Amino acid sequence: MAANIAIGLALGLIAIGVVATLGVGIKNVINGRSDVKRVSVMIVPAAVFGVSYASFGQYGEAAMATLLIMMGLMALAIVISSTRGTFKL
């Protein structure tokens, strides 16, 4: 019971953080300080979580799947960026 409450609160805080970050990003796009591509990257974790939750149906499993998927995407991005830097692509 306490674990479910803690996970729900953590997800609520994450949602608040994502909404605040997107709000500031949209404000920066409107003011011309940032481009849309950089701001839209912040939607990726929320979309991954949404798909994970739709497929698993439980917050805990969806959160763990999101963690693993995002870590895999991060590792892939590091490999791609280092390959581009090494071979000057």
Backbone bond lengths (Angstrom), bond angles and torsions (degrees), N, CA, C in turn:
res aa  C-N    CA-C-N  psi(-1)  N-CA   C-N-CA  omega(-1)  CA-C   N-CA-C  phi
1 M - - - 1.450 - - 1.513 111.35 -
2 A 1.345 116.88 -48.26 1.459 120.11 -179.53 1.526 111.08 -66.52
3 A 1.341 116.33 -33.92 1.469 119.48 179.07 1.524 110.66 -66.03
4 N 1.314 117.46 -40.15 1.471 120.40 177.96 1.516 111.64 -64.14
5 I 1.320 116.32 -39.97 1.467 119.99 177.76 1.521 110.52 -65.53
6 A 1.330 116.76 -43.05 1.462 120.76 179.87 1.523 111.47 -63.85
7 I 1.321 116.79 -42.00 1.468 120.31 178.31 1.525 110.15 -65.42
8 G 1.318 117.32 -41.06 1.465 120.61 177.94 1.518 112.31 -63.07
9 L 1.322 116.38 -42.28 1.469 119.70 177.11 1.522 111.49 -65.16
10 A 1.337 116.73 -41.53 1.466 120.06 178.70 1.520 110.61 -62.56
11 L 1.320 117.10 -42.76 1.461 120.14 178.15 1.528 111.29 -65.67
12 G 1.325 116.86 -36.00 1.466 119.89 175.61 1.517 111.97 -62.72
13 L 1.329 116.40 -42.54 1.463 120.17 177.93 1.524 111.54 -65.57
14 I 1.329 116.24 -38.98 1.461 119.84 176.81 1.521 110.25 -62.93
15 A 1.324 116.77 -43.19 1.463 120.67 179.57 1.525 111.01 -62.46
16 I 1.322 116.90 -42.01 1.472 120.36 177.51 1.527 110.21 -62.44
17 G 1.325 116.88 -42.36 1.461 120.90 178.74 1.517 112.51 -63.84
18 V 1.329 116.81 -41.68 1.466 120.57 179.38 1.524 110.57 -65.35
19 V 1.322 116.55 -43.87 1.469 120.18 -179.99 1.530 110.46 -64.07
20 A 1.336 116.99 -42.39 1.470 119.98 179.07 1.522 110.96 -64.72
21 T 1.334 117.19 -42.14 1.463 120.54 179.29 1.517 111.12 -64.37
22 L 1.326 117.03 -42.45 1.459 119.46 177.50 1.531 111.41 -65.13
23 G 1.322 117.10 -37.82 1.462 119.73 177.72 1.515 112.31 -62.28
24 V 1.319 116.25 -45.08 1.469 120.01 178.38 1.522 110.10 -66.52
25 G 1.348 116.51 -38.20 1.462 119.71 177.94 1.511 112.37 -63.51
26 I 1.308 116.57 -43.15 1.469 120.03 178.23 1.522 110.25 -63.55
27 K 1.327 116.56 -39.84 1.467 120.11 177.41 1.530 110.29 -61.66
28 N 1.344 117.40 -41.44 1.457 120.49 179.19 1.521 111.99 -68.06
29 V 1.333 117.90 -33.96 1.467 120.14 176.12 1.522 110.13 -66.21
30 I 1.326 116.25 -42.65 1.468 120.29 179.62 1.524 110.65 -63.56
31 N 1.341 116.74 -39.56 1.465 120.67 -179.93 1.528 112.93 -79.89
32 G 1.338 117.60 -6.88 1.459 120.96 177.49 1.517 114.81 84.78
33 R 1.317 119.00 11.70 1.464 121.59 -179.41 1.523 112.88 -85.76
34 S 1.322 117.69 -15.94 1.459 121.85 -176.43 1.518 108.82 -145.06
35 D 1.347 116.13 159.61 1.460 118.68 177.18 1.530 110.41 -103.53
36 V 1.314 115.77 163.67 1.453 122.03 -173.22 1.528 111.57 -63.52
37 K 1.332 116.84 -34.27 1.457 120.52 -177.76 1.524 111.81 -61.25
38 R 1.307 117.59 -40.90 1.467 121.08 -179.77 1.522 112.08 -70.26
39 V 1.298 116.71 -34.41 1.463 120.58 -179.86 1.526 110.81 -75.07
40 S 1.319 117.36 -37.39 1.461 120.29 -177.11 1.522 112.88 -69.14
41 V 1.318 118.46 -17.64 1.466 121.86 177.38 1.525 110.51 -64.37
42 M 1.316 117.91 -25.73 1.466 121.19 -179.03 1.527 112.50 -70.45
43 I 1.320 117.92 -13.53 1.453 121.34 179.92 1.534 111.37 -81.42
44 V 1.338 117.42 -21.06 1.468 121.51 -174.04 1.534 113.03 -56.15
45 P 1.349 121.04 -50.60 1.468 118.31 -179.72 1.534 113.33 -62.18
46 A 1.305 117.45 -37.43 1.461 120.25 178.71 1.524 110.62 -66.33
47 A 1.337 117.03 -38.73 1.460 120.46 178.41 1.525 111.05 -68.02
48 V 1.336 116.61 -40.57 1.466 120.34 177.64 1.524 109.84 -63.00
49 F 1.327 116.87 -42.59 1.457 119.56 178.49 1.523 111.06 -64.09
50 G 1.314 116.97 -41.92 1.463 120.38 179.21 1.518 112.13 -60.57
51 V 1.314 116.78 -43.98 1.461 120.50 178.31 1.525 110.29 -66.75
52 S 1.330 117.18 -41.30 1.470 120.87 178.73 1.523 110.82 -63.43
53 Y 1.310 116.91 -42.25 1.473 120.15 179.79 1.525 110.82 -66.82
54 A 1.324 116.01 -37.98 1.465 118.74 178.91 1.523 111.14 -66.16
55 S 1.331 116.78 -33.63 1.462 118.47 -177.77 1.531 112.57 -84.63
56 F 1.345 118.42 -36.03 1.459 120.78 -177.73 1.533 113.18 -91.98
57 G 1.321 116.64 -37.19 1.456 120.28 178.56 1.519 115.08 83.83
58 Q 1.330 118.83 0.84 1.458 122.39 178.45 1.526 108.71 -131.38
59 Y 1.336 115.39 142.37 1.455 120.05 -177.52 1.526 112.34 -63.63
60 G 1.314 117.11 -44.18 1.458 120.84 -175.95 1.516 112.42 -61.91
61 E 1.323 116.50 -48.00 1.458 120.24 179.10 1.523 111.39 -66.60
62 A 1.315 116.61 -38.57 1.461 120.37 178.64 1.523 110.90 -65.44
63 A 1.334 117.06 -39.01 1.466 120.43 178.77 1.516 110.95 -65.30
64 M 1.331 117.35 -43.00 1.461 120.09 179.08 1.525 111.37 -66.46
65 A 1.326 117.00 -40.15 1.462 120.34 177.58 1.520 110.61 -63.81
66 T 1.322 116.79 -40.65 1.462 120.78 177.90 1.522 110.58 -62.86
67 L 1.322 116.56 -43.14 1.463 120.73 177.73 1.517 110.86 -58.33
68 L 1.322 116.62 -48.68 1.468 120.15 -177.93 1.527 111.88 -66.15
69 I 1.321 117.39 -41.70 1.465 120.72 179.27 1.519 110.72 -64.49
70 M 1.334 117.52 -44.43 1.461 120.01 -179.33 1.527 111.69 -66.83
71 M 1.347 117.08 -35.98 1.463 119.51 176.29 1.530 110.31 -65.79
72 G 1.322 117.20 -39.23 1.466 120.51 176.62 1.518 111.81 -64.57
73 L 1.332 116.94 -42.27 1.466 120.08 177.26 1.525 111.59 -64.39
74 M 1.336 116.60 -36.75 1.458 120.39 178.16 1.528 110.22 -64.93
75 A 1.335 117.32 -44.78 1.463 120.76 179.03 1.525 110.47 -62.37
76 L 1.331 116.94 -41.45 1.461 120.71 177.82 1.526 111.34 -63.19
77 A 1.327 117.03 -40.86 1.467 120.71 178.90 1.525 111.09 -65.13
78 I 1.329 117.43 -37.99 1.466 120.47 177.74 1.518 110.33 -64.60
79 V 1.332 117.48 -43.93 1.464 121.00 179.45 1.526 110.52 -63.03
80 I 1.321 116.80 -44.53 1.467 120.06 -179.66 1.518 111.31 -64.01
81 S 1.335 117.62 -45.10 1.461 119.56 -177.93 1.521 111.64 -68.75
82 S 1.334 118.24 -35.58 1.463 119.31 178.08 1.522 110.92 -71.80
83 T 1.334 117.09 -34.54 1.462 120.13 176.76 1.523 110.38 -66.25
84 R 1.313 116.22 -42.53 1.479 119.78 177.60 1.505 111.15 -62.37
85 G 1.356 116.85 -39.35 1.454 120.43 179.71 1.513 112.50 -70.89
86 T 1.321 116.89 -36.36 1.463 120.21 -178.75 1.512 111.78 -70.53
87 F 1.304 117.24 -43.85 1.449 121.00 -175.97 1.513 113.96 -98.25
88 K 1.333 116.83 6.70 1.473 123.39 177.96 1.529 111.74 52.69
89 L 1.329 115.74 48.63 1.466 121.28 179.62 1.505 111.62 -84.69
